[in-house]
Amino acid sequence: MTMSELATIVQEKINIKIAIINNGYLGMVRQWQEFFYDKRYVATPLVAPDFAALANAFGFAESASPSAPKWCPPSAPPASRTRLS
Ligand SMILES: Cc1ncc(C[n+]2csc(CCOP(=O)(O)OP(=O)(O)O)c2C)c(N)n1
């Protein structure tokens, strides 16, 4: 999904739920670097934006469902992974 689609969702009042699963990497590309490029990791760690602030900027309302999880802080990458920067 792109950010412009977030604007469309708000503009057209589309009832949609969005779940973000953030592993902190371009995971598939990183896996190729791990398996086929001798773990030479380049440009695959991702700095995530503040997704809650991003949603607010587009005018998203917070979830009305009491059972839905609240916005979570970005999680640290798994300890076994190496950040180059
Ligand atoms: C427009 C475009 N550019 C590049 C790619 C190549 N590509 C395939 S998977 C991937 C990384 C995806 O990372 P992420 O969305 O974080 O998912 P993850 O692999 O971590 O689950 C990229 C760059 C693509 N599929 N489409």
PDBQT file of the ligand as one rigid body, heavy atoms in Angstrom, charges set to zero:
ROOT
HETATM    1  C1  LIG A 101       8.165  -1.898  -6.804  1.00  0.00    +0.000 C 
HETATM    2  C2  LIG A 101       9.061  -3.001  -6.300  1.00  0.00    +0.000 A 
HETATM    3  N1  LIG A 101      10.374  -2.759  -6.079  1.00  0.00    +0.000 NA
HETATM    4  C3  LIG A 101      11.156  -3.730  -5.606  1.00  0.00    +0.000 A 
HETATM    5  C4  LIG A 101      10.656  -4.985  -5.357  1.00  0.00    +0.000 A 
HETATM    6  C5  LIG A 101      11.566  -6.098  -4.917  1.00  0.00    +0.000 C 
HETATM    7  N2  LIG A 101      11.209  -6.580  -3.593  1.00  0.00    +0.000 N 
HETATM    8  C6  LIG A 101      10.610  -7.761  -3.395  1.00  0.00    +0.000 A 
HETATM    9  S1  LIG A 101      10.380  -8.125  -1.777  1.00  0.00    +0.000 SA
HETATM   10  C7  LIG A 101      11.148  -6.692  -1.317  1.00  0.00    +0.000 A 
HETATM   11  C8  LIG A 101      11.326  -6.365   0.124  1.00  0.00    +0.000 C 
HETATM   12  C9  LIG A 101      10.025  -6.355   0.846  1.00  0.00    +0.000 C 
HETATM   13  O1  LIG A 101      10.256  -5.955   2.166  1.00  0.00    +0.000 OA
HETATM   14  P1  LIG A 101       9.057  -5.789   3.148  1.00  0.00    +0.000 P 
HETATM   15  O2  LIG A 101       7.907  -5.132   2.457  1.00  0.00    +0.000 OA
HETATM   16  O3  LIG A 101       9.598  -5.134   4.382  1.00  0.00    +0.000 OA
HETATM   17  O4  LIG A 101       8.599  -7.270   3.433  1.00  0.00    +0.000 OA
HETATM   18  P2  LIG A 101       9.395  -8.461   4.119  1.00  0.00    +0.000 P 
HETATM   19  O5  LIG A 101      10.180  -9.134   3.025  1.00  0.00    +0.000 OA
HETATM   20  O6  LIG A 101      10.278  -7.913   5.197  1.00  0.00    +0.000 OA
HETATM   21  O7  LIG A 101       8.311  -9.347   4.655  1.00  0.00    +0.000 OA
HETATM   22  C10 LIG A 101      11.542  -5.941  -2.420  1.00  0.00    +0.000 A 
HETATM   23  C11 LIG A 101      12.279  -4.642  -2.365  1.00  0.00    +0.000 C 
HETATM   24  C12 LIG A 101       9.274  -5.195  -5.602  1.00  0.00    +0.000 A 
HETATM   25  N3  LIG A 101       8.695  -6.366  -5.386  1.00  0.00    +0.000 N 
HETATM   26  N4  LIG A 101       8.501  -4.200  -6.067  1.00  0.00    +0.000 NA
ENDROOT
TORSDOF 0
